[in-house]
Amino acid sequence: MTNHDDVATSLEQLLESLIKMVGRANKNNGNLQIKINDMNESIESLQKRISQLEWIMKGQLKERDWGPIRNYPTHPHTHTPSEIHDHISHF
């Protein structure tokens, strides 16, 4: 009869050990998921910054292509000073 008790005790210890292992694995999985989410947020932030830099660079390239000489109206009486200012400030 003692033999059955030893087997039952061993099985109980094994079951407890397995439950602890599953618990640790779940905890590790949760920690990994948090890290993955953090990394995804960082990647999204980097992608936004890259898009902003691309937008700025494209704007600078367009401005460079336009060159330092710009055509302004030769007949100021056809445009109000505020319209000319608005036109200039867009560049």
Backbone bond lengths (Angstrom), bond angles and torsions (degrees), N, CA, C in turn:
res aa  C-N    CA-C-N  psi(-1)  N-CA   C-N-CA  omega(-1)  CA-C   N-CA-C  phi
1 M - - - 1.437 - - 1.520 110.63 -
2 T 1.312 117.22 -34.29 1.455 121.98 178.72 1.517 110.14 -60.97
3 N 1.310 116.94 -32.86 1.463 122.05 179.53 1.521 110.76 -62.15
4 H 1.326 118.24 -40.73 1.469 121.82 178.47 1.527 110.72 -66.86
5 D 1.312 116.44 -38.18 1.462 120.25 178.41 1.526 110.88 -65.37
6 D 1.323 116.95 -39.15 1.468 121.20 178.51 1.526 110.71 -64.53
7 V 1.321 115.46 -41.90 1.466 120.11 179.32 1.524 109.72 -65.76
8 A 1.320 117.60 -43.32 1.460 121.40 179.78 1.527 110.57 -63.32
9 T 1.326 116.83 -42.04 1.466 121.16 179.00 1.530 110.08 -64.34
10 S 1.309 116.79 -42.72 1.469 121.01 178.98 1.526 110.99 -63.03
11 L 1.333 116.36 -43.04 1.468 120.35 178.43 1.523 111.10 -64.89
12 E 1.318 116.93 -38.79 1.467 121.08 178.70 1.527 110.02 -64.27
13 Q 1.322 117.13 -43.42 1.467 121.17 178.79 1.530 110.71 -64.90
14 L 1.318 115.81 -40.06 1.457 120.18 178.23 1.524 110.55 -63.44
15 L 1.329 116.65 -43.53 1.456 121.47 179.19 1.533 110.48 -62.60
16 E 1.329 117.15 -44.84 1.464 120.62 177.67 1.531 110.95 -60.58
17 S 1.306 115.85 -41.94 1.464 120.84 179.17 1.526 111.19 -62.82
18 L 1.329 116.21 -43.45 1.464 120.65 178.96 1.527 111.49 -64.95
19 I 1.335 116.44 -40.09 1.467 120.09 178.39 1.530 110.15 -61.98
20 K 1.333 116.97 -42.73 1.468 120.88 178.15 1.530 110.78 -62.99
21 M 1.333 115.91 -41.02 1.471 119.84 -179.91 1.528 110.80 -63.84
22 V 1.337 116.58 -42.36 1.469 120.90 178.64 1.522 109.86 -64.41
23 G 1.333 116.81 -40.54 1.462 120.82 177.65 1.522 111.76 -61.10
24 R 1.325 117.22 -44.63 1.480 120.82 178.37 1.534 110.78 -65.12
25 A 1.324 115.82 -39.70 1.469 119.44 179.44 1.523 110.16 -64.23
26 N 1.327 117.75 -41.59 1.466 120.97 177.93 1.532 111.08 -64.12
27 K 1.323 115.88 -40.89 1.470 119.98 178.82 1.533 109.93 -63.73
28 N 1.323 116.14 -45.07 1.473 119.99 178.07 1.525 110.90 -61.66
29 N 1.322 116.34 -40.08 1.461 121.50 178.50 1.529 109.91 -62.38
30 G 1.336 116.46 -42.50 1.463 120.61 177.88 1.519 111.52 -62.78
31 N 1.335 116.36 -43.04 1.468 120.22 178.35 1.520 111.00 -63.74
32 L 1.326 116.55 -40.75 1.462 119.79 178.38 1.525 110.98 -64.49
33 Q 1.324 116.72 -38.91 1.466 120.45 179.51 1.525 110.27 -63.91
34 I 1.338 116.64 -40.55 1.470 120.33 177.24 1.527 110.16 -62.42
35 K 1.321 116.76 -43.88 1.471 120.52 179.03 1.530 110.99 -63.50
36 I 1.326 116.52 -40.59 1.472 120.32 178.45 1.521 110.29 -62.46
37 N 1.337 116.35 -43.71 1.470 119.92 178.23 1.525 111.17 -61.84
38 D 1.339 117.11 -42.60 1.466 120.93 177.59 1.521 111.12 -61.12
39 M 1.331 115.95 -42.83 1.467 119.84 179.47 1.525 111.12 -64.99
40 N 1.333 117.06 -39.77 1.464 120.38 178.54 1.515 110.97 -63.44
41 E 1.342 117.15 -39.66 1.462 120.36 177.10 1.519 110.93 -64.42
42 S 1.322 116.25 -40.77 1.463 120.45 178.39 1.523 111.06 -63.80
43 I 1.320 116.32 -41.21 1.468 120.69 179.00 1.522 110.19 -64.14
44 E 1.338 117.30 -42.85 1.464 120.43 178.16 1.524 110.50 -61.91
45 S 1.322 116.82 -40.89 1.461 121.04 179.11 1.531 110.08 -63.99
46 L 1.321 116.34 -42.51 1.468 120.26 177.69 1.524 111.12 -63.62
47 Q 1.324 117.20 -40.58 1.453 120.51 179.12 1.528 111.14 -63.67
48 K 1.345 116.55 -37.92 1.461 119.68 176.82 1.523 110.39 -64.13
49 R 1.325 116.57 -44.44 1.470 120.77 179.52 1.528 110.67 -62.69
50 I 1.320 116.96 -40.65 1.461 120.53 178.70 1.523 109.95 -63.71
51 S 1.318 116.95 -42.50 1.466 120.52 178.15 1.525 110.76 -61.90
52 Q 1.333 116.06 -40.69 1.465 119.60 178.03 1.526 110.73 -63.17
53 L 1.322 115.95 -43.82 1.475 119.82 178.96 1.524 111.16 -63.44
54 E 1.323 116.82 -41.81 1.470 120.14 177.92 1.519 110.56 -61.10
55 W 1.333 116.54 -42.75 1.460 121.10 -179.81 1.532 110.20 -62.17
56 I 1.330 116.31 -43.96 1.470 120.33 179.35 1.519 110.22 -64.47
57 M 1.323 116.60 -44.19 1.470 120.18 -178.34 1.531 110.72 -64.15
58 K 1.325 117.18 -41.39 1.465 120.10 178.05 1.515 110.48 -62.06
59 G 1.339 116.48 -40.46 1.460 120.46 177.69 1.513 111.64 -63.21
60 Q 1.325 116.70 -40.57 1.456 119.97 178.96 1.527 111.26 -68.06
61 L 1.327 116.43 -37.60 1.463 119.26 178.14 1.524 110.85 -65.20
62 K 1.341 116.15 -41.24 1.465 119.13 178.09 1.520 110.02 -63.07
63 E 1.331 115.77 -43.08 1.468 119.51 -179.68 1.521 110.20 -63.64
64 R 1.313 117.24 -39.18 1.469 120.69 178.60 1.527 110.02 -66.06
65 D 1.345 116.30 -40.01 1.461 120.14 -179.63 1.527 110.99 -65.59
66 W 1.323 116.75 -32.28 1.456 119.18 178.94 1.524 110.76 -69.75
67 G 1.310 116.08 -24.28 1.457 120.70 177.75 1.517 112.01 78.85
68 P 1.324 114.50 171.86 1.462 119.05 -177.31 1.527 113.00 -74.32
69 I 1.337 117.47 -16.92 1.463 120.78 -177.35 1.523 108.41 -95.85
70 R 1.313 113.96 126.87 1.458 118.88 177.70 1.521 107.90 -123.93
71 N 1.304 114.09 148.22 1.456 118.83 177.33 1.520 109.17 -89.20
72 Y 1.310 114.11 123.04 1.455 120.34 177.00 1.518 107.68 -111.87
73 P 1.299 117.41 157.98 1.464 120.21 -178.29 1.533 110.94 -59.85
74 T 1.299 115.36 138.08 1.463 119.95 178.67 1.513 111.72 -91.77
75 H 1.301 116.71 -13.36 1.462 121.33 179.28 1.524 108.46 -117.22
76 P 1.335 117.20 87.38 1.461 119.46 -176.78 1.511 113.47 -61.84
77 H 1.325 116.54 -22.58 1.461 117.42 -178.78 1.533 111.87 -68.44
78 T 1.346 118.61 -16.89 1.461 120.47 178.95 1.524 111.14 -85.84
79 H 1.328 116.92 -15.47 1.461 121.42 179.66 1.521 109.06 -127.10
80 T 1.298 115.80 138.12 1.461 119.17 176.70 1.523 108.48 -74.56
81 P 1.321 117.88 155.87 1.479 119.71 177.82 1.527 112.23 -57.03
82 S 1.315 118.00 -35.33 1.471 119.02 179.33 1.528 111.35 -67.94
83 E 1.347 116.62 -34.79 1.472 119.16 176.83 1.522 110.26 -66.41
84 I 1.307 116.94 -40.86 1.473 120.08 178.39 1.516 109.45 -65.11
85 H 1.320 117.31 -43.84 1.464 120.87 178.30 1.528 110.57 -60.04
86 D 1.322 116.92 -44.33 1.475 120.60 178.72 1.514 111.06 -61.18
87 H 1.331 116.23 -41.17 1.463 120.91 179.25 1.527 110.63 -63.20
88 I 1.314 116.58 -44.94 1.471 121.47 -178.84 1.532 110.45 -67.79
89 S 1.318 116.79 -42.06 1.461 119.46 -175.43 1.521 113.16 -68.52
90 H 1.319 117.76 -17.61 1.478 119.40 177.01 1.521 111.81 -72.39
91 F 1.307 116.29 -15.01 1.459 119.13 179.26 1.488 107.01 -95.08
